[in-house]
Structure formats: C-alpha cells, structure tokens
Amino acid sequence: KKKYSNKEVLDKKLEGYLLISKNDTANIFEYRSTGFGNFKNLNRLESAFNEIRRQQIAVSAGIPDSVAKSIMKGVSMNNVKVTIAGQEEEMDFGKQFFSSFIGIIVLFFVLMTMGGTLIRSLLEEKSNRLIEIIVSSCKSSELMLGKIIGLTLLVLTQLAVWSLLGIAAAGGAAVYIISIENLLLILTYFISGFFLYVAIFVGIGSIVSTEQEAQQITGYMSMLLIFPVVILVPLIQNPDMMIVKVLSYFPLTTTPFMMVRINLGSALWWEHLIAIPLMFLSVLVMVKISAKIFRIGILSYGKMPGLKEIINWLKYAE
C-alpha cells in the first residue's frame, strides 16, 4: 500500500497522504508528499491526533469524558496595550505587522525607484556632457541640493496621491491596514530617512560612468534597505531587544526600526529626543560629504574611483 501511495503522489494523482504506523514504543504519524505540504493543514492534523490521544489516555485512566474535555480545553492569550493616559486597547498582531510591513516596503520601493532614476539621470547628464553646461551656470552644491529637494517634493506628492487613492479603494479595510496614530512622528522619520538615503544616492551616483556601475551601486544599496524587511517578524516579536534599540539610533536603520517601534508603542519619548536630532545631524553631515564627492565626481570620467581616492576628495575638496 505504501509503494502504491508513493506512486500516486509521484504521478500527481495525490497531493499527499498520511501514514500511521507503530513501533515497539509508540505510534508514528507521517505526512508523505513531494514537498513540505501545507503547514496550516499539518498543524491541524497534528492537533487533532494529539487531542484524540489525550482523550484515549483520559478514558483509559477512568477520567470522565466531561472532565477530560474541560482539562484539555485551551485558553487564548490576548495582547492588551496600556497607555500612559490609562486607556486600554487590544493589540492585533496582523494589524501591527501589515502596517509596519507596508511602511517599510513603501520606503524601500520609493528609495530604490527614485534612487535608481536619480543615478541614471546623473549618468545620462555625464555621458552627453550636459552636466558641464549646468555646472558652469551654478555651483555644484546648489545643483545637488536642487536635485535632493526636488526629488523629495516629487516623492511626497506621489505618496500623498497614492495614499488617497489607496484609502478610497480600500474603504473600511484601510482602518485595519493603516495605523494613523503618531502619524506626524512617523512622517518625521520617513522624510529624514529619505533625505539621508537620497543624499547618499546623489553622492555615490555622481562617481559612476557606466550603466554597469550604476546597477552595481543600486544593488549594494538594495541589500542595505532590504535588511529591515528580512528581520521584520522577529523585530515585531522582540521590539525591546538591545540590538533593536542600538540599531534604532544608527542613522541608516533608524527610520524603519523606529517606524516599527512606534507602531508597537515600544519607543519611549526620550528615545525620540535622541533619535530625531541624531537623524537631522546625520542628514546634514551626509549632505556635506556628498557635496564634496559630487563636486569632483560629477566631472570625472573613466574608471570609477576607489575608496582611497574618494577619501582624498573629502580631504582636499573645499
């Protein structure tokens, strides 16, 4: 029978089957298929068999069926958030996860799309020598700031339009997906984080001279931006871990980590007093560094400079 059932699975006539066997000590339950199977269904089967097993043990021990069912009946644990104002509200993991996930994904998508567009536009301007004409009529720092501010305003406008369209399309479901509590605080981190990454994109993007180099730089940035998405679930489950708190003050990860912690209510008020000024200071420092790289890199051609050469630019650029 086992060989026949295995053949049925391999011939795609069965998705899988449950094999119950017995050895000298206990019963053995196996789900056999070509893959791992549906985890939800496997958990249901496992729970059902365990419940039957416990009932049989209770019956064999002479425990009345009503008492056995009462003993085996589980309890559900609800998460209740207690606020400083004394209010209580039930926390929904699904809502916290999706609202945090959407915020981080929007940040990742916007930065990668706009950052890639920015690098390609700089590459095009360098390739056709248009950048030399532009720089001759304005300072390189003014050009860079113009690109950063213009791109930021464009992104904010697009996000506002997308948000309105999304809320209109989702209707009542938007209340479940989107958490508007502490919206001003979240926007502060979002905008400052966006400024920081755009400044990095402008500085690094100014040194590329080929499409291949532009793709390479974009790939490195995507690896950094995808990091919070990869650890989102453990981050939501353990928002008070020391590593999470430390990364909340590291400028490159402050925005996604603080957005999640604000959603979960784990970030204290004094932490914002440290993180927000630190983000603004990081933006100013990064803009200054990028301006020095941009000033020389935008007019350099040929092979992409190495780290040592870029450091020399930072030392001697005015």
Disulfide bonds with the S-S distance in Angstrom:
none
